[in-house]
């Protein structure tokens, strides 16, 4: 009579659970379970898709076409969001303004992403005097009002969309640099980094191939929260007359133009302001959902 060895309960539980999931597949599963983040992401995808194809949609009128005889009229079947004082269709202007606002938000965030990740990764990896010097630069820039720096850049250089991208991106990278530096400081003494160094990998290869990819979780979360911050800053600058210049229009310039006649034509503020608010809210919901989905503690707890 042979006596079989029963496997431990932990082994049976692990086999029943199936193959182990990766961090990204597990994060995607938890993100899909977050209804608010899922709806926010779907809303942003729809907004981006409509804004991208707006020039070819048959029901979208020319945003620059004027009808001075019509003037400013409220919402109707012919003009869903009404018209402004020059008779221009507000629905078309909100769609085309959304293209510029979201483009400014995404490109400005990419500028801050490239500068911040590079700066933080180099400072954290080399440490010592290099880290000390680089982070003192960050501290000095932190002490200056960031909007003041943006306004100076836009005043002393040519006001253009490209300059707006650069100006907003160059004041948003400071927090990103600190986040990446902290992650790299905790990762650079790990075994996989020592193994790469032992195999002869250069410092640049270790930073690009091993350290930066392992910081993507916090970077992605902060990126989704940076986009609405840049959009809001562009709207504020446009409200001051320092943002997107005519004949272009963004949500900020539309709100600024409508605020002058708010008491007479309230829809000129209502619809661009609503589009701006819903987009910012969706980005924040998505950022919170990604933060929860990529949280290592939540992954250990099985949430």
C-alpha positions in Angstrom: 0.0 0.0 0.0 1.6 3.2 -1.1 1.1 6.4 0.8 0.9 9.5 -1.4 2.3 12.8 -0.3 -0.4 15.5 -0.3 0.8 18.9 -1.6 0.6 21.8 0.7 -2.6 23.9 0.8 -0.6 26.9 -0.5 0.5 25.0 -3.6 -3.1 23.9 -4.3 -4.4 27.4 -3.9 -1.7 28.8 -6.2 -2.6 26.2 -8.9 -6.3 26.9 -8.5 -5.6 30.6 -9.0 -4.1 30.0 -12.4 -0.9 31.5 -13.8 0.4 34.6 -12.1 -0.6 37.9 -13.6 1.8 40.6 -14.5 1.7 44.0 -12.9 0.2 45.6 -16.1 -2.5 43.0 -16.7 -3.4 43.1 -13.0 -3.6 46.9 -13.1 -5.7 46.8 -16.3 -8.1 44.4 -14.6 -8.5 46.6 -11.6 -8.9 49.7 -13.7 -11.8 48.1 -15.7 -13.5 47.4 -12.3 -13.3 51.2 -11.5 -16.5 52.4 -13.2 -15.7 56.1 -12.7 -12.3 55.8 -14.3 -13.6 53.6 -17.1 -16.3 56.1 -18.0 -13.9 59.0 -17.7 -11.5 57.3 -20.1 -14.3 56.5 -22.5 -15.5 60.1 -22.4 -11.9 61.4 -23.1 -11.6 59.0 -26.1 -14.9 60.2 -27.5 -13.9 63.8 -27.0 -10.5 63.4 -28.7 -12.0 61.4 -31.6 -14.7 64.0 -32.3 -12.3 66.9 -32.0 -9.8 65.1 -34.3 -12.3 64.5 -37.1 -14.3 67.7 -36.5 -13.3 69.3 -39.9 -14.8 66.4 -41.8 -18.1 66.0 -39.9 -21.0 67.0 -42.0 -23.0 68.6 -39.1 -20.1 70.8 -38.0 -20.1 74.2 -39.5 -17.1 76.4 -40.3 -16.0 78.0 -37.0 -14.7 81.1 -38.8 -17.8 81.7 -40.9 -19.5 84.9 -39.8 -23.1 86.0 -40.1 -23.3 89.6 -38.9 -27.0 89.8 -39.7 -27.7 86.9 -37.4 -25.5 88.0 -34.5 -25.7 86.3 -31.2 -28.7 83.9 -30.8 -29.3 81.2 -28.3 -29.2 77.4 -28.9 -31.4 76.2 -31.7 -31.7 73.3 -34.2 -29.6 75.2 -36.6 -26.9 76.2 -34.0 -26.9 73.7 -31.2 -24.8 75.9 -28.8 -26.0 79.2 -30.3 -23.8 81.8 -32.0 -21.5 84.6 -30.8 -21.9 88.3 -31.5 -20.3 87.8 -34.9 -22.8 85.1 -35.9 -20.2 82.3 -35.7 -21.5 78.8 -34.7 -20.5 78.2 -31.1 -20.7 74.4 -31.3 -18.1 74.4 -34.1 -15.9 76.8 -32.1 -16.1 74.7 -29.0 -15.0 71.6 -31.0 -12.2 73.3 -32.7 -11.2 75.1 -29.5 -11.1 71.7 -27.8 -8.6 70.5 -30.4 -6.2 73.3 -29.4 -6.8 73.0 -25.6 -6.2 69.2 -25.6 -3.2 69.6 -28.0 -1.7 72.2 -25.6 -2.3 69.9 -22.7 -0.8 66.8 -24.3 2.2 68.4 -25.9 3.0 70.6 -22.9 2.8 67.4 -20.7 5.1 65.6 -23.1 7.7 68.4 -22.8 7.5 68.2 -19.0 7.7 64.4 -19.2 10.9 64.3 -21.3 12.6 67.0 -19.2 11.4 65.7 -15.8 12.1 62.0 -16.4 15.6 62.7 -17.8 16.5 65.2 -15.1 15.2 63.0 -12.2 16.7 59.8 -13.6 20.2 61.3 -14.0 20.1 63.0 -10.6 18.9 59.8 -8.8 21.3 57.4 -10.6 24.6 59.4 -10.2 23.8 60.8 -6.7 26.4 62.7 -4.7 27.4 66.1 -6.0 25.6 65.6 -9.3 22.3 65.0 -7.5 22.9 67.8 -5.0 23.5 70.4 -7.8 20.7 69.2 -10.0 18.1 69.2 -7.2 19.2 72.6 -6.0 18.2 73.9 -9.4 14.8 72.3 -9.0 14.5 74.0 -5.6 15.3 77.4 -6.9 12.8 77.0 -9.8 10.2 75.8 -7.3 10.6 79.0 -5.3 9.6 81.1 -8.3 5.9 81.6 -9.3 5.5 79.3 -12.3 2.9 81.4 -14.0 5.2 84.4 -13.7 7.9 82.4 -15.6 5.4 81.4 -18.2 4.2 85.0 -18.7 7.8 86.2 -18.9 8.6 83.6 -21.6 5.5 84.6 -23.6 6.2 88.3 -23.3 9.9 88.3 -24.2 9.5 85.7 -27.0 7.2 85.5 -29.9 3.6 84.5 -28.9 2.9 81.3 -30.8 1.4 77.9 -30.2 4.9 76.3 -30.1 6.1 78.9 -27.5 3.0 78.1 -25.4 3.9 74.4 -25.6 7.4 75.0 -24.5 6.6 77.6 -21.8 3.9 75.4 -20.1 6.1 72.3 -20.4 9.1 73.9 -18.9 7.3 74.8 -15.7 5.6 71.5 -15.2 8.6 69.2 -15.1 9.8 69.9 -11.5 7.5 67.6 -9.7 8.0 64.9 -12.3 11.8 65.1 -11.7 11.3 64.7 -8.0 9.1 61.7 -8.5 11.4 59.9 -10.9 14.5 60.8 -8.7 12.9 59.1 -5.7 12.0 56.0 -7.7 15.5 55.7 -9.1 17.1 56.1 -5.7 15.1 53.1 -4.5 15.8 51.1 -7.6 19.5 51.6 -8.4 20.7 49.3 -5.7 18.5 46.4 -6.8 19.9 43.1 -8.1 18.8 43.6 -11.7 20.8 46.9 -11.8 23.9 45.2 -10.4 23.5 42.4 -12.9 23.3 44.8 -15.8 26.4 46.7 -14.5 28.3 43.4 -14.1 27.4 42.5 -17.7 29.1 45.7 -18.9 26.1 47.9 -19.5 26.8 51.6 -19.7 25.3 54.1 -17.3 23.1 55.4 -20.1 21.8 51.9 -21.0 21.1 51.2 -17.3 19.1 54.4 -17.0 17.1 54.0 -20.2 16.6 50.2 -20.3 16.3 49.3 -16.7 15.5 52.2 -14.4 13.2 54.4 -16.4 10.8 51.5 -17.4 10.5 50.6 -13.7 9.3 54.1 -12.8 6.5 54.1 -15.4 3.7 53.4 -12.9 4.0 56.7 -10.9 5.0 58.5 -14.1 1.8 57.5 -15.9 -0.3 58.5 -13.0 1.3 61.9 -12.6 1.1 62.4 -16.4 -2.7 62.0 -16.4 -2.9 64.6 -13.7 -0.5 67.0 -15.5 -2.6 67.2 -18.7 -5.6 68.8 -17.0 -3.2 71.2 -15.1 -1.6 72.3 -18.3 -5.1 72.8 -20.0 -6.2 74.8 -17.0 -3.1 77.0 -17.1 -3.6 77.6 -20.8 -7.2 78.6 -20.2 -6.0 81.0 -17.5 -3.4 82.5 -19.8 -5.9 82.8 -22.7 -8.2 84.5 -20.3 -5.5 87.1 -19.7 -4.8 87.4 -23.4 -1.5 85.6 -23.3 -2.6 82.2 -24.6 -3.8 81.2 -28.0 -3.9 84.2 -30.3 -6.7 85.1 -32.8 -7.9 83.9 -35.2 -7.3 80.6 -33.3 -9.5 79.8 -30.3 -9.3 77.5 -27.3 -11.7 76.9 -24.5 -9.9 79.5 -22.5 -10.3 82.2 -25.1 -13.9 81.3 -25.7 -14.6 81.6 -21.9 -12.7 84.9 -21.9 -14.7 86.3 -24.8 -18.0 85.1 -23.4 -17.3 86.5 -19.9 -17.4 90.0 -21.4 -21.0 89.6 -22.3 -22.1 87.1 -19.7 -25.1 89.0 -18.5 -26.5 89.3 -22.1 -25.4 86.0 -23.8 -24.8 83.5 -21.0 -24.5 80.5 -23.4 -21.2 81.9 -24.7 -19.6 81.0 -21.3 -21.8 78.0 -20.4 -20.9 75.6 -23.2 -17.1 76.2 -23.5 -16.9 76.3 -19.7 -18.9 73.0 -19.4 -16.6 71.3 -22.0 -13.5 72.5 -20.1 -14.9 71.4 -16.7 -16.0 67.9 -17.9 -12.7 67.3 -19.6 -10.7 68.3 -16.5 -13.0 66.2 -14.3 -12.6 63.2 -16.6 -8.8 63.5 -16.5 -8.8 63.6 -12.7 -11.1 60.6 -12.4 -8.8 58.7 -14.8 -5.7 59.7 -12.9 -7.2 58.6 -9.6 -8.2 55.3 -11.2 -4.8 54.7 -12.6 -3.2 55.5 -9.2 -5.4 52.9 -7.5 -4.8 50.3 -10.2 -1.0 50.7 -10.1 -0.8 50.7 -6.3 1.4 47.8 -5.3 -0.3 47.6 -1.9 -3.7 47.1 -3.6 -2.2 44.4 -5.8 -0.9 42.5 -2.7 -4.3 42.8 -1.0 -5.9 41.3 -4.1 -8.2 44.2 -4.7 
